[in-house]
Amino acid sequence: MRVLMLGWEFPPFIAGGLGVACYGLTKALDKQGHQVIFVLPKPVDRRHASHVRLLSPDVLRARAAAGAMSGGAMGGEVAGDEILDDEGQPLTGFQHATFRGVPASFSSPYPGGAPADFVRLSGAGAGFAGFGAAAGAVLEGSESIPELSSHSGGGAAAPPSGVLGVGAGHGYGMDLIGDSERYARLVVALTRREQFDVIHAHDWLTYPAGIALAHVTGKPLVVHVHSTEFDRSGNNVNQRVYDIERAGMHAADRVVAVSQMTKSICVRRYGVRPDKVDVVYNGVEREAIQPAAGAKIESTDKLVLFLGRITMQKGPEYFIAAAKRVLEKVPNAKFVLAGSGDMALRMIELAAGMGIGHRVLFTGFLRGKDVDRVYRMADCYVMPSVSEPFGIAALEAISHDVPVILSKTSGASEVLSHVLKVDFWDIDEMANKIVAVLKHPPLSQTLREHGSIEVHRLTWDGAAGKCVETYDAALAGRNGAR
């Protein structure tokens, strides 16, 4: 099977939770003999080896330069520092997006700012059919790129790509709608010479690209739902993001959800047929994250860890409220919030206002060995998410022999038995469970031993095998429709 995979994150270049999932899945697919091409929206440092073939804007630049030297057109032209498609439209320049804390602009082909004159996309439904046609024009090298109209049928050009406020995608960057459009144009230009059997698009930022590519190639599209706008923003959804998510799910031949909870949201909130959605739980790569033998940090403190984005979705305020109660019974406890997000400053102020600021530590965004080190320090890991489609961090904590307390509103709670589960809003019960883990070594040891055994069932090899079954179903459905 030859898989063209579309994703916004991929370690070691961008190391968010979604990137970890993409990396683990692609590595397992490669091990099983499947060929994977992964398209990233930002230039890649080629000194980093990878098990997949990576395509990115720097590849397009090399093609364009080669074409200029040979007197031909190979994937675009170079105008100054810009990479242009056949119509003179810039194909790079994700100036406004910040990828899990790493600004794209630091390696952008042109730091002066992205040109405003991009093909515009106004939102939902039928507008995406126009987007497929626009991408088709890029692929075929036609003389004009159609303007995309509103799905309301009015035909008016969309306003400039919107700025997303706190909630919808907050923490990535500003002009995400525009960046998803530019990524779609980039994908079509980059993959025009590639051979593949199926398109696998991860999360909403890549759905326009998946739709466009499926339109111009006729290949089946699988969209992978790692989270939805309802997870990120509650009921205060950004309509344009919701419209993109809905269009992607309905345009896809098959939908992959990371949990039964996420599948139910796809069905209830987005109107996707239940038989179209396959649940594929995330895995964990144990070999890569095992602590060194005998590694131990001596401390009289009991460390309780929160690791993730400090946003509404992750429930950091409930973690801090529970910390206040825990400290009444375990005064030598310390609470570590590892991550960044739009609520970080508010959480610092909240802890200070409760009088526990000296017992609550904020590390900021962590990556690589720092993540491993904070897990090794932890006596307990808490995931109090308001809405968590899966929660890979819970698996990573167990793999580091850390007892886990997690929210019942998480996908991981569906498959993990040897953890303590709590309603995210019940801070008294959350505090009681943290105290029990910290003060009762037999409980802590039981969670460690049985959790370690349980997590062996959740592997990326298993997830990859289920994704291959989804690819086969998508191909069969596409072939049957012919």
BELQUIDA-V821464 format. One record per run of one state. SS is the DSSP state (2 for helix, 1 for strand, 0 for the rest). FROM is the first residue (numbers start at 0). TO is the last residue. Records with the same first field share a line. If there is no record, write none. Layout:
SS->FROM-TO, FROM-TO
//
This chain:
0->0-0, 6-15, 31-33, 39-51, 55-55, 70-75, 79-80, 84-88, 90-95, 99-100, 107-125, 140-147, 149-155, 157-171, 173-174, 190-196, 202-202, 217-218, 225-227, 233-237, 251-252, 257-258, 270-272, 279-284, 289-300, 307-310, 314-314, 329-331, 339-342, 353-355, 364-367, 377-378, 383-386, 388-390, 399-402, 407-408, 414-418, 422-425, 439-439, 455-458, 481-481
1->1-5, 34-38, 52-54, 76-78, 81-83, 89-89, 96-98, 101-102, 148-148, 156-156, 172-172, 197-201, 219-224, 253-256, 276-278, 301-306, 332-338, 359-363, 379-382, 387-387, 403-406, 409-409, 419-421
2->16-30, 56-69, 103-106, 126-139, 175-189, 203-216, 228-232, 238-250, 259-269, 273-275, 285-288, 311-313, 315-328, 343-352, 356-358, 368-376, 391-398, 410-413, 426-438, 440-454, 459-480
//
